[in-house]
Each structure stands twice: as structure tokens, then as C-alpha cells.
């Protein structure tokens, strides 16, 4: 994988890393800090404190994106059925 193939928000990320910082999470999801903490507080993203640093699991970030894509596909399917009926 070249630098051009990487996501701009996580360039240089260790591919073996299990966790991300809040800033890395914000950049990876392209969302604001407030939305990031909203997702953390609601349990949509899994995290823990390491000292005073919040760590978010990459697995939960990927799972969140997968859930959002599934929700969007379902929304589009519902919209499409209503238009053709």
C-alpha cells in the first residue's frame, strides 16, 4: 500500500494498531469532536481511558461504519419501495 492509497485522515497509522486516539477517530470518520464524543457516550464507539487519554478501538470504528452503511442501504430500500408502489 502506498501513501496515495491510504486514507488521508489516518496517514502513517500503524496497521497493527488496535486503538485510535480521539483525534485519529475524528479524522478517520471525518466528524467533529462533539459528534465523536456523542458516539462514545452513546456506546456506538467502544473506548477506554489510558491514564487521561481516551482510546477508541479500531474494531468499533469499522463496525460503526458498517452499521451506518447497512442503515443507509435499508433507508434507500424503503424509499425505493415507496416510490414504486
C-alpha positions as CSV (number, residue, x, y, z in Angstrom):
1,X,0.0,0.0,0.0
2,X,1.4,3.4,-1.0
3,X,0.9,6.7,0.8
4,X,-1.5,7.6,-2.0
5,X,-3.7,4.6,-1.3
6,X,-4.0,5.4,2.4
7,X,-6.9,7.3,3.9
8,X,-5.8,10.9,4.3
9,X,-7.1,11.2,7.8
10,X,-5.0,8.2,9.1
11,X,-1.8,8.5,7.0
12,X,1.1,6.8,8.7
13,X,-1.2,4.8,11.0
14,X,0.3,1.6,12.3
15,X,-1.7,-1.1,10.5
16,X,-1.4,-3.3,13.6
17,X,-2.7,-0.7,16.0
18,X,-5.7,-1.8,18.0
19,X,-6.8,1.6,19.2
20,X,-7.0,5.2,18.0
21,X,-6.9,8.5,19.8
22,X,-10.0,10.7,19.7
23,X,-8.2,12.9,17.1
24,X,-7.5,9.9,14.9
25,X,-11.1,8.8,15.3
26,X,-12.3,12.2,14.3
27,X,-10.1,12.2,11.2
28,X,-11.0,8.7,10.2
29,X,-14.7,9.3,10.4
30,X,-14.5,12.9,9.2
31,X,-16.6,14.1,12.1
32,X,-16.3,16.9,14.7
33,X,-15.1,16.3,18.2
34,X,-18.7,16.8,19.6
35,X,-20.1,14.1,17.3
36,X,-17.2,11.8,18.3
37,X,-18.0,12.2,22.0
38,X,-21.7,11.7,21.3
39,X,-20.9,8.4,19.6
40,X,-18.6,7.4,22.5
41,X,-21.1,8.4,25.2
42,X,-23.9,6.5,23.4
43,X,-21.8,3.4,23.2
44,X,-21.7,3.4,19.3
45,X,-17.9,3.5,19.6
46,X,-16.1,1.4,22.2
47,X,-13.4,3.1,24.2
48,X,-11.5,3.2,27.5
49,X,-9.2,5.6,29.4
50,X,-5.5,5.0,29.4
51,X,-4.4,7.5,32.0
52,X,-6.0,10.7,30.9
53,X,-6.1,9.6,27.2
54,X,-9.2,8.2,25.6
55,X,-8.5,5.2,23.3
56,X,-11.1,4.1,20.8
57,X,-10.9,0.6,19.3
58,X,-10.4,0.5,15.5
59,X,-12.7,-2.5,15.5
60,X,-15.6,-0.3,16.9
61,X,-14.8,2.4,14.3
62,X,-15.1,-0.1,11.5
63,X,-18.2,-1.7,13.0
64,X,-19.8,1.8,13.2
65,X,-19.1,2.5,9.6
66,X,-20.5,-1.0,8.6
67,X,-23.7,-0.3,10.7
68,X,-24.2,3.1,9.1
69,X,-23.8,1.7,5.6
70,X,-26.4,-1.0,6.4
71,X,-28.7,1.6,7.8
72,X,-28.3,3.7,4.6
73,X,-29.0,0.7,2.4
74,X,-32.1,-0.1,4.4
75,X,-33.2,3.6,4.1
76,X,-32.7,3.6,0.4
77,X,-34.6,0.3,0.0
78,X,-37.6,1.7,2.0
79,X,-37.5,4.8,-0.2
80,X,-37.4,2.8,-3.4
81,X,-40.3,0.6,-2.4
82,X,-42.5,3.5,-1.5
83,X,-41.8,5.3,-4.8
84,X,-42.7,2.3,-7.0
85,X,-45.9,1.3,-5.2
